[in-house]
Amino acid sequence: MALSSVTDSDYLQLLANFEILSEKKWNCEACIRTTDSATRNAVKGCNGGKTFGLATGGRVVFTVTRCIGNYYNSSVFEFYRAFRLYQKGVMPFEGALMDQPAKVLDVFSVLEALDFERQSAAQKNAERKGNHGR
């Protein structure tokens, strides 16, 4: 029995799009404007040929064989925007918390964990840089 309604495919989409949101290097539009096709294929693997790992919790959970930017999905960005509003107490659907669709709450749970992990890593990095400068 699955405890979450988030499938592996959903999870891959959430991880990839969270990475796209977090790292400018996965922005296809900027890459296309500044890099020629041969370089994009050789360095970024836009059309395959390169392997990228998507990690969470310190371990790679998915390996993809083309640039992560190819996994862009606008609906994930809508979920992320709804998640930010949810953090401020605005529910995505009419009603209280218990009236929200289970899938939406499961997606928010994944996004919350990814957000926390990213913030923790940034804080550790800032502390490391701060200690290094003493």
NORLINUR-V259196 format. One record per residue. N is the residue number from 1. SS is DSSP state (2 for helix, 1 for strand, 0 for the rest). PHI is phi in degrees with one decimal (none if undefined). OMEGA is omega in whole degrees, -180 to 180 (999 if undefined). Layout:
# NORLINUR-V259196
((N | SS | PHI | OMEGA) (N | SS | PHI | OMEGA))
This chain:
# NORLINUR-V259196
((1 | 0 | none | 179) (2 | 0 | -82.1 | 178) (3 | 0 | -87.8 | -178) (4 | 0 | -129.6 | 177) (5 | 0 | -89.3 | 178) (6 | 0 | -81.3 | -180) (7 | 0 | -80.4 | 176) (8 | 2 | -59.4 | 179) (9 | 2 | -63.2 | 177) (10 | 2 | -60.8 | -177) (11 | 2 | -63.6 | 176) (12 | 2 | -60.0 | 179) (13 | 2 | -62.0 | 179) (14 | 2 | -64.3 | 180) (15 | 2 | -62.5 | -178) (16 | 2 | -63.4 | -177) (17 | 2 | -73.2 | 173) (18 | 2 | -65.1 | 177) (19 | 2 | -63.9 | 178) (20 | 2 | -61.2 | 178) (21 | 2 | -65.5 | -172) (22 | 2 | -86.4 | -174) (23 | 0 | -122.1 | -179) (24 | 2 | -63.2 | -177) (25 | 2 | -65.1 | -180) (26 | 2 | -96.8 | -180) (27 | 0 | -78.0 | -176) (28 | 2 | -62.2 | -178) (29 | 2 | -58.9 | 179) (30 | 2 | -66.6 | -180) (31 | 2 | -62.9 | -180) (32 | 2 | -64.1 | 180) (33 | 2 | -69.5 | -171) (34 | 2 | -109.7 | -174) (35 | 0 | -133.4 | 178) (36 | 0 | -75.3 | -175) (37 | 2 | -58.5 | -178) (38 | 2 | -62.8 | 179) (39 | 2 | -66.7 | 179) (40 | 2 | -58.9 | -180) (41 | 2 | -70.1 | -177) (42 | 2 | -73.8 | -174) (43 | 2 | -91.0 | -175) (44 | 2 | -97.9 | -180) (45 | 0 | 67.1 | -177) (46 | 0 | -54.7 | -178) (47 | 0 | -109.2 | 179) (48 | 0 | 106.9 | 177) (49 | 0 | 96.5 | 177) (50 | 0 | -120.5 | 180) (51 | 0 | -115.7 | 179) (52 | 1 | -126.9 | 178) (53 | 1 | -104.1 | 173) (54 | 1 | -104.3 | -173) (55 | 1 | -114.1 | 170) (56 | 1 | -151.0 | -178) (57 | 0 | 63.8 | 178) (58 | 0 | 80.7 | 179) (59 | 1 | -136.2 | 179) (60 | 1 | -74.7 | -179) (61 | 1 | -108.8 | 176) (62 | 1 | -141.2 | 173) (63 | 1 | -119.2 | 179) (64 | 1 | -118.9 | -173) (65 | 0 | -109.7 | 172) (66 | 0 | -151.3 | -176) (67 | 0 | -51.2 | -179) (68 | 2 | -60.4 | 178) (69 | 2 | -57.4 | 178) (70 | 2 | -67.5 | -178) (71 | 2 | -92.7 | 179) (72 | 0 | -53.4 | 179) (73 | 0 | -144.6 | -175) (74 | 2 | -61.7 | -180) (75 | 2 | -67.3 | 176) (76 | 2 | -66.1 | 178) (77 | 2 | -66.0 | 175) (78 | 2 | -65.1 | 176) (79 | 2 | -61.6 | -179) (80 | 2 | -65.5 | 177) (81 | 2 | -64.6 | 177) (82 | 2 | -63.5 | 178) (83 | 2 | -62.7 | 179) (84 | 2 | -61.6 | 177) (85 | 2 | -67.9 | 178) (86 | 2 | -59.4 | 178) (87 | 2 | -62.9 | 179) (88 | 0 | -93.7 | 177) (89 | 0 | 96.3 | 180) (90 | 0 | -95.0 | -179) (91 | 0 | -78.9 | -178) (92 | 0 | -70.8 | 179) (93 | 0 | -125.2 | -180) (94 | 0 | -59.1 | 177) (95 | 0 | 110.8 | -179) (96 | 0 | -82.7 | -178) (97 | 2 | -55.5 | -177) (98 | 2 | -70.3 | 178) (99 | 2 | -91.0 | -178) (100 | 0 | -79.0 | 177) (101 | 0 | -59.6 | -178) (102 | 2 | -58.8 | -179) (103 | 2 | -61.3 | 180) (104 | 2 | -63.0 | 180) (105 | 2 | -66.6 | 175) (106 | 2 | -64.7 | 178) (107 | 2 | -62.9 | 179) (108 | 2 | -62.2 | 178) (109 | 2 | -63.8 | 178) (110 | 2 | -63.9 | -180) (111 | 2 | -63.4 | 178) (112 | 2 | -64.2 | 179) (113 | 2 | -64.8 | 179) (114 | 2 | -65.1 | 179) (115 | 2 | -63.1 | 179) (116 | 2 | -62.9 | 180) (117 | 2 | -62.3 | -180) (118 | 2 | -65.0 | 179) (119 | 2 | -65.3 | 178) (120 | 2 | -62.6 | 179) (121 | 2 | -64.6 | 179) (122 | 2 | -65.0 | 179) (123 | 2 | -66.3 | 178) (124 | 2 | -62.5 | 179) (125 | 2 | -64.2 | 179) (126 | 2 | -65.1 | 178) (127 | 2 | -64.8 | 179) (128 | 2 | -63.7 | 178) (129 | 2 | -65.3 | 179) (130 | 2 | -65.4 | 179) (131 | 2 | -70.1 | -179) (132 | 2 | -68.1 | -176) (133 | 0 | -80.2 | -177) (134 | 0 | -79.4 | 999))
